[in-house]
Amino acid sequence: MLRLTRRAVSSGKCAPLSVLFPPIDNNTVPGPFTPRKANYTCFNFTADDPREQVYDAGEIPADWCAVTYPGRGDASRAGDTIVGTWARAGLYYYCGGGSLHVRIPKDAFGVCAMVRLGAPLLIIGEKVKPVATNGNARLTARRRRHVLSKKSSWSFDLTANSPTYIDSIGVPRGVPNEYKLVDQIAAGFENIPIISAFFPITQNKNVDRINYVHYNILRLANLTRDAIEGLAEQLGPTSLMAVQNRMALDMVLAEKGGVCAMFGQMCCTFIPNNTAPDGSITKALEGLRTLAHNMHEHSGIENPLEEWMTSVFGQWKGFVMSIMVSLSVFTAVITTCGCCFIPCLRALVIRLIDRAIASGSEGPGAMLPLLRDGPEDQGDVDLATLECVV
C-alpha cells in the first residue's frame, strides 16, 4: 500500500491494489467526515533541516496510534521515502482535529494516520442477536444462526395494526367506512321479508360482489407471482455476485486478514440462499403458481348461446345481438297489444254499442182490430164502425 503512494504500479503484487486505489488529483478536497478513535498505524513526518518544515499538517492524539513509523526523514533526501506524495482514491491521512488530507506534501510535518472513510450504515433486522467475536469460525456460525433466527412464525400477522375484530357472535367488525363494499343499513332495508320476497335484490348483488372479489383475488395472485418471480431472478445473481466479490476481496486483502479483519464484528459472512430449489422464496413462488392455476381452473361459466353466436357471427356478434334484442322487445310489445289490449278494446266497444241500443226510444205498438160484441152470424161488419186502439 505504501508503494502506491510513491509511484505508479502496473505489475507485481501491488497491481490489483493500484486498480482499487487509482491515482487522483493532488489538489482533491476531501468531503465532510467524523473522526473515530481506534488503533491506527501512524506516521511521523519530519525532516532533518527544520527550515524545510513549512506546512504544519497537524498531529493525531497519541492514544489513537497503535504504532508509529517515520514517514519521512533521512530517506527523503535519497528519494526513497516511506510515504510518498501521490494521492490515491480512497486513501486519506488524518492528522487530528478536522484535518483530512489526500496526501502529505514534502514540506509538511506532523503525525498522521493513513485511514479510509466508511459509510455510517447499519442494517438492523428483527430479533437481532449479538455476534461472537472469538474467531471467524464462531463468527460464521453465529451469523448464520442470527440470520435464520429472524424467520419466526409471528413475523407475518394479519391482526397487526388492523382495526378489524370478531365480535361475540362471530361477525367481523371494525372495517373503516372508506373501505366498505356494502352499506349495512341499506342491505338491512333490502332484506325486509316483504321487500325481499317480491324483489330479491340482495341476492343478485351478492353474486356480482362475489364475482368482483374473486376476479380481483385472481389479479392479486397473478401480480404477486410475477413480482416474486422478478425478485427471485434478480436476487439469485445478486447473491452470487456478492459472494464472488467477497472471495476476490479476501484474496486481495489476505495479507491484512481479509475483509472481516477490517470490519470486525460487523462483518457478514453468511447469505441465506432462499432462491435455492428448497428455499423459502422458491417454495412460496411454487405455492402462488399452484394457487393461481387452481383458481383459474375453478373459474368461468359456460354460455352455449354466446359461444354459438361467437362462432357464427364472429366480430359482428355484438351488432347482431343488439338487433335481435330490439326485435324481441318490439315483438313482445306487439304481442302484448294483440293478445291483451285489442281484445279488451273490442269487448269494450261492443258493450258500449249494446248499451246504446238498449237505452233507445221504443217504436209504435202493434195495431189490432177490435170486434163488436154480438153473435158471429149477424152478417158483415161495417168497417166504419171499427175503432182502433193504440
Secondary structure, DSSP 8 states (H G I E B T S, - for coil): -GGGGTS---SSTTHHHHHHS-B--TT------------EEEEEE--SSGGG--EEEEE--GGGEEEEEE-SSHHHHHT--SS-S--BTT-EEE-STT-EES---TTEEEEEEEE----------TT------S-HHHHHHHHHHHHHTT--TTSS-TTTT---EE-TTS-EE---GGG-SS-HHHHHHHT-HHHHHH--HHHHHHHHHHHHHHHHHHHHHHHHHHHHHHHHHHHHHHHHHHHHHHHHHHHHTGGGT-HHHHHGGG-------TTSTTSHHHHHHHHHHHHHHHHHHT-----HHHHHHHHHHGGGHHHHHHHHHHHHHHHHHHHHIIIIIHHHHHHHHHHHHHHHHHTS--------B---SS-TTS----GGG--B--
